Every structure is written in C-alpha cells, then in structure tokens.
C-alpha cells in the first residue's frame, strides 16, 4: 500500500504547479521552470528583468523543495518497510512540511497519514 501511494505521488510536484501573481507585474509562474525564468531575465531589461530574476530564484527554491520532499517521502517509505516507524513518520512529515512552505500540502499528505496509521496500528497490535 505504501509503495503504491508513493508511486502515485512521485513526480506530481516538481515545481510551481499553481497559479501565482508574483510581484508588481503579477507574474503567473504556473508550470514555469527556474531555467526558463532566468532566460526571460536575460532577455529583458530594467524592472522586468529584475522581476524575472526574482521569479527564477523563487522557482529554484520550489524545485529544490519538491525534490527534497520526494526524497524524504521515499526515505519514509523505506524506513517504514524496515520497521523504523518513528523515523518514517519524521521523514514523511518533512515531505509534507516542505510542500506546506509553498501551498496547502496535497501531494505527500496521504503517504504521511498512511505511515502514521500503520505505525499506530503496529504499536497497538503488540501485546
């Protein structure tokens, strides 16, 4: 079950996949990569270039956090599968927290919740 939840969530969050209205230009960065924003920063000048530079920096952070979150979720599942429930919960929570820095978390919540449920079940099943 955990592996299928992980497989379903993997690759769904790789960057800014929500509407934005960033800065005075109200830039919508949905679906844009940091490398693309950097190209636009180089191709423009003045305040527009500065806005795209800021967008590129923001997108780089989102992309990095998305990678870190997926890695944390993968570690969480592996830890849970090897019987390390407490560490698995911590790693799964890291994945959710990284996503929550940018938006209401929707990708890694199911993995975290399943790990918490399984860990609770494992702890209550012991005599």
C-alpha positions, -999 to +999 in steps of 0.1 A: +000+000+000+027+025+009+047+018-022+016+024-044+009+057-026+045+067-031+043+057-068+011+077-073+026+108-057+060+107-072+067+132-099+034+151-093+052+180-076+083+191-094+079+229-093+053+256-093+021+239-104-003+265-090-013+300-102+007+329-089+006+366-092+042+374-082+055+409-078+043+441-093+040+425-128+017+398-112+037+371-130+019+337-132+047+312-128+025+281-130+042+254-150+074+275-155+109+262-146+135+284-130+157+280-161+130+295-183+125+324-159+163+330-160+162+331-198+135+357-196+155+377-171+184+377-195+162+387-225+146+417-208+159+448-190+151+470-161+123+462-138+110+434-160+144+417-158+145+421-121+111+406-118+121+376-138+153+372-117+132+372-086+109+347-102+138+324-112+151+325-076+116+316-062+112+288-087+146+274-079+136+271-042+103+255-051+120+230-074+146+222-047+119+218-021+099+195-044+130+172-049+138+172-012+101+164-003+101+134-027+134+122-013+120+125+022+089+106+012+110+078-004+131+076+028+099+074+049+085+045+030+119+026+031+122+033+068+086+021+074+092-010+054+123-018+075+104-013+108+116+022+118+082+037+124+093+068+143+119+078+117+095+071+089+069+094+105+096+122+108+106+118+072+071+118+059+063+149+080+094+166+064+079+159+030+046+175+039+063+204+057+084+212+026+053+213+004+035+234+031+061+261+028+046+270-006+010+259-006-016+238+012+000+203+010-018+179-013+009+155-026+026+139+004-002+140+030-016+106+020+019+090+024+024+106+058-011+097+070-007+061+059+026+058+077+011+073+108-018+049+107+004+019+101+027+029+129-001+034+153-016+000+143+017-017+147+021-002+182-014-012+193-011-047+178+017-057+202+007-074+235 
